[in-house]
Amino acid sequence: MAKFMKGQSGNPKGRPLGSKHKTTIAAQELLDGEAETLTRKVVELAKGGNLVALKLCLERLLPLRKDRSISLKLPKLEGVEDIPKAIEVILNAVADGEITPGEGQAVASMMEAYRKGADLADMEARLLAMEAVLKGRKYNHGKRKSGKTL
């Protein structure tokens, strides 16, 4: 038997994409052709009051909702000063049950992303303005006219 060097994989490329574990293959072969029979049995059990079977059936019929569109009348954002009013609208919508707390948090996170973007744009504009001012003067690399270092 060949020994591998310590720290070196015997299969450096890893498992090929799409390949399945032998247990998975065996389980699939066992279930092949039985899907309809098993489905009928689960439905039968659900109709008989088996709560686990009922839950399984309902999850297949009505999958968990990931996202939904919501309708909120937010004030137009013309600057970061408009965010508190928008947050107030979001909080009121959550309080009134119009949207879920998770949906409110998602919209508020978008407001925070907007604020960060606006702050970044503002800082960039200020930096460019400062650079333009400094280009007009002779920059002395941290020394005052007196020769003392800042």
C-alpha positions as CSV (number, residue, x, y, z in Angstrom):
1,M,0.0,0.0,0.0
2,A,1.3,3.4,-0.9
3,K,1.7,5.9,1.9
4,F,0.9,9.5,1.4
5,M,3.2,12.2,2.6
6,K,2.1,13.9,5.8
7,G,0.0,17.0,5.1
8,Q,-0.7,16.0,1.5
9,S,-4.2,14.8,0.4
10,G,-4.6,11.5,-1.3
11,N,-7.2,13.1,-3.5
12,P,-6.1,16.7,-4.0
13,K,-9.0,17.5,-6.4
14,G,-11.6,16.3,-3.9
15,R,-14.8,14.5,-4.6
16,P,-16.0,15.0,-8.2
17,L,-19.0,17.5,-8.6
18,G,-22.3,15.7,-8.7
19,S,-21.0,12.4,-7.2
20,K,-23.1,10.9,-4.4
21,H,-22.2,9.1,-1.2
22,K,-22.9,5.3,-1.5
23,T,-25.5,5.5,1.3
24,T,-27.4,8.1,-0.7
25,I,-27.3,6.0,-3.8
26,A,-28.5,2.9,-1.9
27,A,-31.4,4.9,-0.4
28,Q,-32.4,6.3,-3.8
29,E,-32.4,2.8,-5.3
30,L,-34.5,1.5,-2.5
31,L,-37.1,4.3,-2.9
32,D,-37.2,4.2,-6.8
33,G,-40.7,3.4,-7.9
34,E,-42.1,3.8,-4.4
35,A,-42.7,7.6,-4.4
36,E,-46.4,7.3,-5.3
37,T,-47.1,4.6,-2.7
38,L,-45.3,6.5,0.0
39,T,-47.0,9.7,-0.8
40,R,-50.4,8.1,-0.6
41,K,-49.5,6.6,2.7
42,V,-48.4,9.9,4.2
43,V,-51.6,11.5,2.9
44,E,-53.6,8.7,4.5
45,L,-51.9,9.1,7.8
46,A,-52.4,12.9,7.7
47,K,-56.1,12.4,7.1
48,G,-56.2,10.0,10.0
49,G,-54.8,12.7,12.3
50,N,-51.1,12.0,12.3
51,L,-49.7,15.4,13.0
52,V,-46.2,14.7,11.7
53,A,-47.7,13.4,8.4
54,L,-50.1,16.4,8.3
55,K,-47.2,18.8,8.8
56,L,-45.2,17.1,6.1
57,C,-48.1,17.4,3.6
58,L,-48.8,21.0,4.5
59,E,-45.1,21.9,4.1
60,R,-45.2,20.5,0.6
61,L,-48.4,22.2,-0.3
62,L,-47.6,25.6,1.3
63,P,-43.8,26.0,1.4
64,L,-42.5,28.5,3.9
65,R,-42.6,32.0,2.6
66,K,-39.2,33.5,2.2
67,D,-40.0,37.1,1.2
68,R,-43.0,39.0,0.1
69,S,-43.6,42.4,-1.4
70,I,-44.7,45.0,1.1
71,S,-46.3,48.3,0.5
72,L,-45.2,51.2,2.6
73,K,-45.6,54.9,1.9
74,L,-42.1,56.2,2.9
75,P,-41.2,59.9,2.6
76,K,-38.9,60.7,-0.3
77,L,-35.3,60.4,0.8
78,E,-33.5,63.5,-0.4
79,G,-30.8,63.3,2.3
80,V,-29.9,61.6,5.5
81,E,-32.1,64.1,7.4
82,D,-35.1,62.3,5.9
83,I,-34.2,58.9,7.5
84,P,-35.7,59.5,11.0
85,K,-39.2,60.2,9.4
86,A,-38.9,57.1,7.3
87,I,-37.9,55.0,10.3
88,E,-41.0,56.4,12.1
89,V,-43.2,55.2,9.3
90,I,-41.6,51.7,9.4
91,L,-42.1,51.5,13.2
92,N,-45.7,52.5,12.9
93,A,-46.3,49.9,10.2
94,V,-44.8,47.2,12.5
95,A,-46.8,48.4,15.5
96,D,-50.1,48.5,13.4
97,G,-49.4,44.9,12.1
98,E,-49.1,46.1,8.5
99,I,-45.7,44.5,8.2
100,T,-43.8,41.9,10.4
101,P,-40.9,43.0,12.6
102,G,-38.5,41.1,10.3
103,E,-39.8,43.1,7.3
104,G,-39.5,46.3,9.2
105,Q,-35.9,45.4,10.1
106,A,-35.1,44.6,6.5
107,V,-36.4,48.0,5.4
108,A,-34.6,49.8,8.2
109,S,-31.4,48.0,7.2
110,M,-31.9,49.5,3.7
111,M,-32.2,52.9,5.3
112,E,-28.9,52.3,7.1
113,A,-27.2,51.3,3.8
114,Y,-28.5,54.5,2.3
115,R,-27.1,56.5,5.2
116,K,-23.7,54.8,4.9
117,G,-23.6,55.5,1.2
118,A,-24.6,59.1,1.6
119,D,-21.9,59.5,4.4
120,L,-19.3,58.0,2.1
121,A,-20.2,60.2,-0.8
122,D,-20.1,63.3,1.6
123,M,-16.7,62.3,2.9
124,E,-15.4,61.8,-0.6
125,A,-16.6,65.2,-1.7
126,R,-15.0,66.8,1.4
127,L,-11.7,65.0,0.7
128,L,-11.7,66.1,-2.9
129,A,-12.3,69.7,-1.8
130,M,-9.5,69.5,0.8
131,E,-7.1,68.1,-1.8
132,A,-8.1,70.9,-4.2
133,V,-7.3,73.5,-1.5
134,L,-4.0,71.8,-0.6
135,K,-3.0,71.8,-4.3
136,G,-3.4,75.5,-4.4
137,R,-0.9,75.9,-1.5
138,K,2.6,74.5,-1.0
139,Y,2.2,71.5,1.2
140,N,4.9,71.3,3.8
141,H,4.4,67.7,5.0
142,G,3.3,68.3,8.6
143,K,5.7,71.2,9.4
144,R,4.5,74.7,10.4
145,K,6.1,77.8,8.9
146,S,8.1,78.1,12.1
147,G,9.8,74.8,11.3
148,K,8.2,72.9,14.2
149,T,6.6,69.5,13.4
150,L,2.8,69.3,13.9
